Amino acid sequence: MYFIANHKKALWIGINIFMVASMVIIGGITRLTNSGLSMTEWSLIGGIMPPLNEQSWNILFEKYKVTPEFQFKNYDMTLNQFKKIFFWEYLHRIWGRIIGITFFVPLIFLWINKQFSFTEKRYFALLTLIGCFQGFMGWFMVESGLVDKPDVSHFRLSAHLTTAFLIYILLFFCFWNYLGRQSPFERSVTNQKIKKHSKRIIISIILLIITISSGAFVSGTNAGWAYNNFPLMGDNFFPPVIIEGTNLSMANLFNDIGFIQFFHRVLATLTLITIFITVYKGARDVNLTKLKSYFYFLGIFVICQYTLGVIILKLYVPVALGLFHQLGSLIVLTNLIIIFAEMRIRGTRMRPSVQ
């Protein structure tokens, strides 16, 4: 079963890739500016219209005043300051609704007009389910910060971000195959070297996603401010919770900001090393000569991404650099997806005798 080349479908998916990538950036701004809890209610239809007069603004502000975030953190916030954080959360939610339109309206039209193969139908049905789950996770995450604690659950934040990246992966892989390459869904690679490269790419993608998820832990707990030196954490390589060793339960570790930052550092380093190995092996393979530029770009950019992470740490997490860091992870992921998709295509064109 093939993704048959179709430029109209490619345009549709390409638009949604842009929308999802923009959503990741908007979500990052929303988180880094602590704007996510400014809207205390969720309504699919009623939440579309923004406040249009001073009375509407005051009603929303009064609702915000009863939240733990206002009572414990922003008790001196003015209405004008509230309007600024409200803007980002409102934009985040509206953008999500627009994605629903740009994805589902063409999907329904194409489905009714029998433009999808059976495999494509299953693929987009899966994407639909994940998209609906993502919408639920968004509110489920916000809800966690409206009850007792003045922050959203970093576990739910991580799940929300990870789901966004999963949607991006599925969209981009689909898009790349719609560009005219006729890559099969089922793995039918005959060349053993290509198979090994594919496995390394998959491992790199998995590690990158886990690292991104741990980055949401860092963002959700402000663990980036815990230590601003590198590679040490204070005077040691390990955070106090590990050195003391009094309570090493998972619940305690993943609520300790020192360990959370340490965990992200370790994962980032492991991901860097794994991608380096992937780049080294791929760039040296004569069967992948036309992919060398992708491998070299991947190697250079992952170094930049890692270095930027260290710089952000030392500068106590500036918002602008934090956004570039999140965008950087998206670029690294995109490059990995492209290489993986291209190797599937090249693998199917390899003769079995080629080793």
N, C-alpha and C positions, 0 to 999 in steps of 0.2 A: 504494500500500500504506500502510495506516494503523496507528498505535498506537491501537487501539480503547480508549476509556475503560474502565477496570476498576479499581475501588477495592481489590479484593483483591490484585491485582498491585501496585497503588500502595503498599499497606501492606507487602507483601513487600520491594519495592525500597526503600521508605522506611526500614525497619528496617536494611537493609544499608548504606544511606547513613550512618545513625547509626554503625553498626559501623565502617565504613571511616574516617569522620571521627575517631572515637575512637581508631582504630588509628594515625592520623597523629599525634595528640597523644601517645599512649603511646610511639610511636616517637621523637617529639621529646624526651620526657623521658629515654628510654633513651639517646639520643645525648648529650644535654646533661649527663647525670649519669655519662657514661662507663661505662655498664652493659652495653653490647652484647657484650662479649667474655667475660662471666662464665660463660656456658654454652659449653663447648668441644666439645660433641658435638650432633649432630642426629639425632633419632629420632622418626618420626611417631607411633608408639604409645608407645614407652618414655619419651619426653620429657613425657608428660602428667602423671605423678605427681611431685609436688614431694618434696624430701627430708623425711622424717618424723621422723628422729631424729639425734642428734649424730654417729653413725657415718656416716650418709649425707652429712651436711654436710661432714664431714672428707674424705670421698672426693672430693667435688666440688671442695673447696678445694685439695686436692693436685693435681688435674688443672689447676686454674687457675694454680697456682704454676709450672707449666712453660711458660706462655705468655709471649711477649715483653712483654706489657703488665705482668704482675706483676714480671718480672725487671728491667725498665728503669724502670717508673713506680711500681708499687704494692708494692714489695718489703717495705715495713713494714706492709702491710695486715693487720688482725686478722680473725678468723673472723666476728665480729659486723659488721664493715664489709663483708665479702664478702657477707653475707646481704642487706644493703641493696641492693647493685648487682644481685645475683642476682634479687631480687624483680622489678625492672623488665624485665629480659630474659625472665624466665619469663612474666610477664604478657603481654609483647609476643607471645611465641610461642603461648601459650594463646589469646589473643584472635584470632590468625590462624586457629587451628583452629576456633574458634567461628564465625568468619565463613564458613569452609568449610561448616559445618553449616547456618547460617541462609540461605546462598545456594543450595547444591547440593541439599539435601533438598527444598525447595519446587520448585526448578527441575525435578528429576527427576519429581516428582509431577505438575506441570502439563504437562510434556512427554508423559508416558505417557497422560495424560487428554486429549491433543490440544487444549490450551488456547492454543497458540501458532500464529500465522500463520507462513508460510515465512520472511518477513522477520524476525520476532521470533526464530525459531530461529537464523538466521544471526547476529543481533545477540548473542544469549546464548551462542552457540558461541564467538564472538570474545571475549566477556567471560570465558568459561571458560578459554580459552587464555591470556589476559593474566593471569588470576588464578593459574594454574599457574606461569607465568613469574615472577610476583611472588614466589611461594613459593621458587622456585629462586634468585632474585636475593637473597633474604634470607640464605640460607645461603652463597651465593657471596660475598656481601659480608663476612659474619662470618669466613669461611675466610681472607680476605686479611689479617686481623689476627692470625692464629694461627701464622704461619710465621716471618717475619723481622722485620717491623716491629710496633711496639706499637700500631698504629692500623689501622683498616680503610681500604681504598682509597677515597678521596673520589670517584673516578670511579664505583665500584660503589655507593657510598652515594647518589650523585646519581641513578643509574639506578633504584635501589630506590625513592627518594622520588618520582621522576617517574612511575614506573609506578603508584604509589599514587594520584597525582593524576589520571592518565589513567583509572583505574578509577572514580574519583569522578565525573569528567566524564561518562562513559558511563552510570553509574547515575543521576545526577541528571537528565540530559537525558531518559532513559527515564521516570523518575518524574514529571517535570513534564508529560509528554505523557499519562501514565496518569491524570492528575487530571481528565480529562473534556474535553480540548480537541481530540482527534482530529487531531493534527498529522501531516502526511505525512512519511515518511522522505525520499523524493526531493524535491529542491529544485524547487518549481514557483512561485516568487514571480514575480508579474507586474509589480509596481511597481518601477521603476528606483531610486527613492530607498530603498526597503526593501532592495534588493540592496546598495546602497552602504553602508547602515548595517550590514548583515550582514557585509560584508567587513571593516569597521572593527572589529566585535566579534570576528571570527575572528582578526584581526591582534593585537588586545589580548590575547586568550586565549593565543595562541602566545607572545607576548612575556612574558606573566605566567608561563607554564610554564617558559620558558627562564630567567627571573629566579629562580624557585623552585629550579630545578636548580642554578643558580650559588650559591644560598644554601646548598645541601647541600655544595658545595665549601668554602664559608666555614666551615660547621660541622665538616666532616670534617677540616679542617687547622687549626682554631682561628685562622683568619685574621682573625676579628673582633677579636682582641686586638692585631693588628699596628699599627694606628693608631687613635687614639680622638679625632681632631679631624675637623671637617667644615666646608666642602667640601675643605679641603686634606688632604694626607696627609703629616704632618710639616710641612715648609716648602714643599712643592710640590703641584701638582695631580696629578702622576703619580708612581707608585712608582719606586724606584731602578732596577729592572730595565729599565724603559722609558727612563729618562733616560740611563743608561749605555749601553744599546743594544749590549752586547757579545754577548749570546746571546738572540735573540728567537725561538727555535724554540718551537713549540707545547708540546713536552714540558717545556721549561724554564719557560715562562710559566705553565702551569697546574699547576706544582708550586711556584711562588713565592707565598708568602702575601700579599705586597704587591700583586702583580698580581691575585690571586684576589679580594681585597677591592675593588680598583679596578674589576675586571670586574663585580662585583655592583653596585657603586655606579652605574656607567654604565648597566647594564641596567635597574636600578630607576628611574633618572631617565628613560630612554627609554620605559619602560612607563608611568610617571606621565604623561608628555606625551601619549602615544598615547591613553590612557584619557581624559584631559582633552578631547582633540579629539573622541573618540567621544561623550562626555557632552555637549559643547557642540552638536555637530551633531544629536544625538538629541533633546535637550531643546527645540530650536528647531523641530523638525519637527511641523507640525500633525497629521500622520497618526499621530503617536505620543503624543498627549496623555495617554492613559491609562497610558503607561509613564514619564511624567516623574518620578514618585516614585522609580522604580527608578534612573533616570539620576542624579537628585540624590543619592540614597543612595550610589551608586557613586562619584560625584565626591568626596563628603565622606569616605567611608571610605578611599578610596585615599590621600587626603591624610594621614589618621590613620595609615595603615599605613606610609607613607613617613617621617612624622615619628617614629613609634615606632622605625623602623630606625635613625634618626640618634641617638635617645636611647639605644638599646641599645649603639650604638657608643661613645658617650661614657661610658657606665657600665661598660664592659668586660664586656658580655654577661651580665647576670644571667639565671639559668635561667628564672625566672618570666616575665620580659619576652620572653625568647627564644621561649617557648611561645606567648605571646599574639601574637607576630609571625607564627609559623607558622599559628596559628588565623586571624589576620587575612588571610593570603593565601588561605585556604580560603573565607573570607567574600566577598572580592573576586571570586574565581573563581565562586562560587555565583551572585552577582549578574549576572555576565557571561553565565553559562549561561541564567539565567532570561530575560534580555533577548533573547538570541539565539533561544531557543525561542518566546517570545512574538511576535517579529518574523516568524518563519516562519509562525506561525498567522495573524497579521494580514496578512502578505503574500499568502497564498493567498485571503484574503477581499477583497482590494483589486480593484477593477475595473481592467482594463488602461489605461483612459483617464485614470485618476487619476495625475497626475505631481506 
